[in-house]
Amino acid sequence: MKIRPVINANATVTVLGGSLMPPPVVQAMVDAAGQFVDLPAMYEEVGERIAELTHNEAACVTAGAAAAITLVVASCIGEPAQAFPVAAEVVMFASQRNGYDYSARLTGARVVEVGPTVEELKAALAGHPTPPGVEAGAAPPGVGDGMVARPACVLWFAGAHYAAGALPIEDVVRVAGEVGVPVIVDAAAQVPPASSLWRFTTEIGADAVIVSGGKGLRGPQTTGLVLGRRWLVDRCRRHASPNQEIGRGMKVGKEELAALLAAVEWTLEQDEEALLAGYERSVALWVDGLQGLPGITAYRGYPSEAGQPHGRAVLRFTNRSRADVITALWDNNPRIAVGTFGVAHNELALNPQTLQPGEDQLVLDALRHLLT
């Protein structure tokens, strides 16, 4: 099988393979593939080590960030042995509804939308009386006839593109904490900065943060992380494979466990300031190199499409079709992928995060050739 190579100037998107694993991560995966292990024990030991590295109470590896949402929501609803409540609810800001909230609904939970006010959030979290005669196991532990059933959790999505129309996470944690409702932060693409691994939990007070293992961490694309409070992470493990529970099909193998641990270790060893400075050099190369071309305006956009703390080059076209440019770049040899998320209909974006050394110049050369 021969697959055409791609220069990824788009982002750590799944359709392009996420990110590239550095050599220590690849080696950890290869080493784990060559031996049998006590998988449940390895699952727990890897989690303990990642929790230690990230200053969290506990951590567990999942089969991607979307699977992590399902496992965390299931854990907020109850233990695996308990039937899921018929009327389980997950509170989300209406502006943050997206293609991933289906992962919460897989548990049978209903999404309750709120607007960007403290009053609306408080009203949603206040709960409501359970119907008379509710069966055992059909409501959260301790909730019986006439008692108040509160939502299972609040699911809050990090990133600049989710900020409008939602309360800041600090306000959400404070309001939810007053009534004892857990707050889950989805920060799948929020590395860098590496501090996203602990800022939402240990500094702000969210109960758990979900991070993709195959994006900024540069681990296997099939992995994710749940970091946060021990009671919640321990429940996630019990809901997950190899147990015969809702997460049985969301399998994590010994190879992914070893590789994601190596990826976290590798990430925390990097000079993040130098990394971000390198990204900015690529953006400057593109913006400077494309200035003055007819019908093109190039400028630095900030932050990245996921709200990460680095720029990207945005190209605005006045005399040609953006779609034609994207198609021509994709038909290039090698293929060049660019982004359109978070820019205007006549713009495209070049993201430096997923480039290999020297590829920024190849992208510039291809664009200059095409646009002149």
JORAGI-V125841 format. One line per field, one symbol per residue. ss: DSSP state (H for helix, E for strand, - for the rest). burial: # if it has 9 or more other ideal C-beta (glycine too) atoms within 8 Angstrom, else .. Layout:
BEGIN
ss = ???
burial = ???
END
This chain:
BEGIN
ss = -----EEEE----HHH------HHHHHHHHHHH-----HHHHHHHHHHHHHHHH---EEEEE--HHHHHHHHHHHHH-----------EEEEEHHH-----HHHH----EEEEE---HHHHHHHH--EE------------------EE---EEEEE--HHHH-----HHHHHHHHHHH--EEEEE-------HHHH-HHHHH----EEEEE-----------EEEEE-HHHHHHHHHHE------E------HHHHHHHHHHHHHHHH--HHHHHHHHHHHHHHHHHHH-----EEEEEE----------EEEEEE----HHHHHHHHH----EEEEE-------EEEE--------HHHHHHHHHHHHH-
burial = .....#######...#.##.##.######.##......#..###.######.##.#.#####################.#.#.##..##########..##.###.#.#.##.#.....###.###...#...#....##..#...#############.###.###.#.###.###.#.##############.######..#.################.#######..##########.#.####.#.#.##############..#.#..##.##########..#..#..#.#.##.######.########..#.#..##.###.#.#######..#...#########...##.###.###.##.
END
